[in-house]
Amino acid sequence: MYEVYVRSFADGGGDGEGDLRGVRSRLAYLRDLGVDALWLTPFYPSPLADGGYDVADHTGVDPRFGTLDDFDALVADAHAHGLRVIIDIVPNHTSDRHRWFREALAAPIGDPARERYVFRPGRRNPDGRMEGPPNDWPSMFGGSAWERLPDGQWYLHLYAREQPDLNWRDPGVRRAFEDVLRFWLDRGVDGFRIDVAAGLFKDPAFADVGADARTALHGRIYSRPEVHGVYRDWRRILESYDGDRMAVGEVWTDSPDELARFLRPDELHQAFQFDLQLAPWSAPAFRDVIQAAVAAVEPTGAAPTWVLSSHDMPRHVTRYERPPGVPGIGTARARAALLMLLALPGSAYLYQGEELGLPEVEDLPDEVRQDPISRRTGGKRPGRDGCRVPIPWSGAKEPYGFAPDGTRPWLPMPPDWASLTVEAQDGDPASMLSFYRSALALRRELAPSLPEEIEWPDDPSDASVVFRRGRLTCALNCSDNPVRLPPGEVVLASAACYGDLLPGNTSAWLVTDAPS
Ligand code: GLC
């Protein structure tokens, strides 16, 4: 699965922002890369207070991203290229410009129009005078999760102020989203990525979470039992359509049991498992994460999911560069990590640009940063713009073929990206792009004959991760020194291997003859 961050993928309209036409014009690239499916991030009408995760109309296309006709043409072309398409659905909140929220604001306190959101009275401070927010819930983007209106009511926003949370106890909200799903399924989408999937229902007592906010969020704000009924209804809708329509949930949790509840056979098909993305460069850490992820989905029968990068986290080339060591080590490690990712059973989710080895752009000036995280924390947290810089396609300078020459991309692109463009890497067998293509092609060839089960050696080493699936062995050396290769013939390696040695920060796939 390949995540397309639409605004930064390819600009087909010449305004410096990526759009649906741009994606459509690059489908052959994605087919040749060797992915099976695309996940499109939100392209709905939106003021883009949170990059489009603030949806103002769930059944439209923002003019800056195209039209519904462009969407239909994109889906038809993707299918003709053998690519499936899933889209982001954002049920936890809307934009503050959504018709529902505007109606709610125009209505008096207590009016049914306010029922679609979470409005509460404030509470008196201990001195009995000043009014404060209804409780201590924090916004994920920093600051309080409550915003006060001039009439004295407060509304809940777990994310930015411009993203009021919906009230999923309101039957109208629930029905409306079912219609949204049908709207897109009727247009041919193969499924949905569900944003903040665990968050929809909140503790009806609105109790304080106290100092330990992060842990207390689970079960209070996230993963209330009521949410599962929604996904059981959604599953029935998906199954009423032909083909293999699916849903993958963004479920942040550190409890495997909680994750498994979302993956019961009548709920979501998949849920993101983010631990690989959070793990440091360490063989024991990777091994623990993989074993825990597999164990978490095992009772459910769902496929595990693996992620190294996304639009929400610093890119892994840069993460693996830390603590700063040998220049280029992040790239070597990113190559090595890919073979681990693609040897695992289940679904690998790639993020646009990782196939080019793009680093996080860390030196964006404050004035161009657009992520509300940066704004809401007064720059204390830099936010996620650095992984959302547009894709360099060709040429030697900005906009690197992302947009027509002379167009300024919505985020500035680094001056030293000429060697990272698709054009520069295309014919170079040593490039990251060529390596991704080879690994994806080989995975496609090998995967059908591999068992889902992973076998681990009895004597795990601190230096390397080695695991087997049938004929395929994957060895990833996380140390800086060479280790001995396991038995088998090397069919792909992230860097040259010498004799029976696997160099430091390198990985290899080895194949043994099929057991007789
Ligand atoms: C999810 C998205 C993220 C967004 C947030 C609020 O975590 O991946 O980009 O900011 O939800 O919608």
Boltz pocket constraint, residues with backbone or C-beta under 6 A from the ligand:
constraints:
  - pocket:
      binder: B
      contacts: [[A, 50], [A, 53], [A, 54], [A, 90], [A, 159], [A, 195], [A, 196], [A, 250], [A, 311], [A, 312]]
      max_distance: 6.0
